Amino acid sequence: MSNLDNLGNVLIRSDLNVPIKNGEITDNFRILKSVGIVETILKKSKTVTFTSHMGRPEGKDLNLSLRPVAKSMANILGKKVHFIDEVFGEKVEEQIVKSDFKIFLLENLRFEKGEIGNDKNFSKQITKPYNTYIFDAFGAAHREHASVVSFGEYLNSFQGPLMDKEIHELNKLLNNNETGYAVLLGGAKISDKLNLIEMLLPKVEYLMIGGGMCFTLLKALGHEIGRSLLEESFISKAKELLNSEFGNKIILPIDFGVSDSLNSSVRENIKLKDFKNYHIGVDIGPQTISNFRKILDKSKNIFWNGPMGIFEKEEFSYGTREITNIISNSSAYTCIGGGDSVSAINKFSDTKYFNHISTGGGASLEYLEGKKLPGVNKYKSLII
């Protein structure tokens, strides 16, 4: 039975933290996911106001304004979205209560110190013009910020459908006891994913690692990695993982695309044993892709987070492109952990070929680590 009656003025916390270059949004995936709730809520409310953060501003940085997002939302919805260049105060209250607009977007939440500081007075002030609060920002659910944990104290509050969907899909992996569970991790830093690797190893059949993060592990094994990305302070922890009871599940690259400069467009494919001290690893190589393919093709459940190299540069994109295509053609249950993996999918494939693409990079990783996230299941679910 629906619990949508008489919502009044609704405030929705979404994750609209999208990449913007030269004032243009380069990936609107999170916006597309966030606005799906609008039509249903409008039928049961007076107004709908979206609030979100963008980036990590220090004060009011207009380069991180949400104004371009309002335009994108309007294009997607085919409706006017009125942007308010404040987060709270008389200007906001007057427009919410008195104007004829139905859909609003507030300025970047993090322009106000009270958001990250979880200031109760800030929460009380921002929620004044509203009757109902819907928390639907999984990408922020791992933060102890005001909009995550405090806004709901002052309004009739719900967990939104995008949150419910994220939790449902990630639970399939978190509670997975089947064989044939493969995880593929990439991206730059192993330090961001050490806890995840440690938690996943007992559960998975294979844990493949590419991207810049693989080089710390390879260094821990005593390999030459040239001038590739290395986090020296984590070599000891990398050795622990590799020598652990489940360390044999970790599958590392055996060949690479290398260059002598990140500014170069010249790529050379080499075997791991042929690394020179001037080489920089920029991508995985064809034999590694073949090895990863054999594992992915026989897997029943696949979780992927992080690119295999510097995919933004065409010459270094081969590994990420091939992995994207392999997973997009898989018959397994496929879950993508947000972040740059989504950008890679948008560049090389289509989101429709994957079972679930998370809107939260860091949040999805922390959830799969088994951490209790502040914003998850804090409010009752919105029944549509």
Sequence and secondary structure as in RCSB ss.txt:
>XXXX:A:sequence
MSNLDNLGNVLIRSDLNVPIKNGEITDNFRILKSVGIVETILKKSKTVTFTSHMGRPEGKDLNLSLRPVAKSMAN
ILGKKVHFIDEVFGEKVEEQIVKSDFKIFLLENLRFEKGEIGNDKNFSKQITKPYNTYIFDAFGAAHREHASVVS
FGEYLNSFQGPLMDKEIHELNKLLNNNETGYAVLLGGAKISDKLNLIEMLLPKVEYLMIGGGMCFTLLKALGHEI
GRSLLEESFISKAKELLNSEFGNKIILPIDFGVSDSLNSSVRENIKLKDFKNYHIGVDIGPQTISNFRKILDKSK
NIFWNGPMGIFEKEEFSYGTREITNIISNSSAYTCIGGGDSVSAINKFSDTKYFNHISTGGGASLEYLEGKKLPG
VNKYKSLII
>XXXX:A:secstr
    S  EEEEEE      EETTEES  HHHHHHGGGHHHHHTTEEEEEEE   S  SS  GGG SHHHHHHHHH
HHTS  EEES SSSHHHHHHHHHSS SEEEE  GGGSHHHHTT HHHHHHHTTT SEEEE  GGGTTS  HHHHT
GGGGSEEEE HHHHHHHHHHHHHHT   S EEEEE SS GGGTHHHHHHHTTT SEEEE STTHHHHHHHTT   
TTS   GGGHHHHHHHHTSTTGGGEE  SEEEEES TT    EEEEGGG  TT EEEEE HHHHHHHHHHHHT S
EEEEES SS TTSGGG HHHHHHHHHHHT SSEEEE STHHHHHHHHHS GGGSSEE S HHHHHHHHTT   TT
TTSS B   
